[in-house]
């Protein structure tokens, strides 16, 4: 079972920031938070991941709370092409099957003109 | 995009026939994975490989076998296809286990009639 809780769906206006929340209250010290998205009929696309500190790349920012029990993915200027299902995944950093990704149901983000 | 191709992209087959799906990568990544995606279940791991001839089972491995004779190729075989194996199959690769992202292929849509 997925170790994360996300809202089923969210809307965002084009050009505005999209803030996608994720709860992972049972996260352990050696588990990372990963974000992927899946645009309709395509394979999942890696966005960003982090352990404790906030992270930023060309696609998004990841804000992790100090207690690490929740995080927020921020798309700073959402476009129509960002409409997708967004998955928040908690994953061990060690090897074996425990290190594999477990996808939950995700959040369907709809960016509207 | 990561150099991952899947073949075929679409296949319709009859119950009881063997089916082999191929994943090919040009990235020289050590780890390769097969997932299936079904409505209401998200993505689920079938099998993964951590090197040539080194494979292990995932969450939903019953009815599937895999082989990896070369770094670049990971084959998924349904020995005797059933209607419950109708799904979209995604291959993924990662450089190593641990805090490394997985990159996904475009998917294969398999229909078993």
Contacts between the chains, C-beta under 8 A, distances in Angstrom:
chain1	res1	chain2	res2	distance
A	2	B	42	7.6
A	32	B	99	5.6
A	34	B	101	7.2
A	41	B	107	7.7
A	42	B	106	6.7
A	42	B	107	7.4
A	43	B	90	5.2
A	43	B	92	7.7
A	43	B	104	3.4
A	43	B	105	5.5
A	43	B	106	5.5
A	43	B	107	5.4
A	44	B	43	6.9
A	44	B	90	7.2
A	44	B	92	7.9
A	44	B	104	4.8
A	45	B	104	7.1
A	46	B	101	4.2
A	46	B	102	6.8
A	46	B	103	6.4
A	49	B	99	6.9
A	49	B	101	6.5
A	51	B	99	7.4
A	87	B	42	7.7
A	93	B	98	4.9
A	93	B	99	4.9
A	94	B	97	7.4
A	94	B	98	6.7
A	95	B	50	7.8
A	95	B	97	4.2
A	95	B	98	6.7
A	96	B	56	7.9
A	96	B	97	7.4
A	97	B	45	7.7
A	97	B	48	7.4
A	97	B	56	6.3
A	97	B	57	7.7
A	97	B	58	6.6
A	99	B	97	4.5
A	99	B	98	6.3
A	100	B	33	6.9
A	100	B	45	5.3
A	100	B	48	6.4
A	100	B	58	6.7
A	101	B	43	7.5
A	101	B	45	7.4
A	101	B	92	7.9
A	101	B	102	6.0
A	102	B	45	7.6
A	102	B	59	7.8
A	103	B	35	7.9
A	103	B	42	4.2
A	103	B	43	4.0
A	103	B	44	7.6
A	104	B	42	5.8
A	105	B	42	5.8
A	106	B	42	7.1
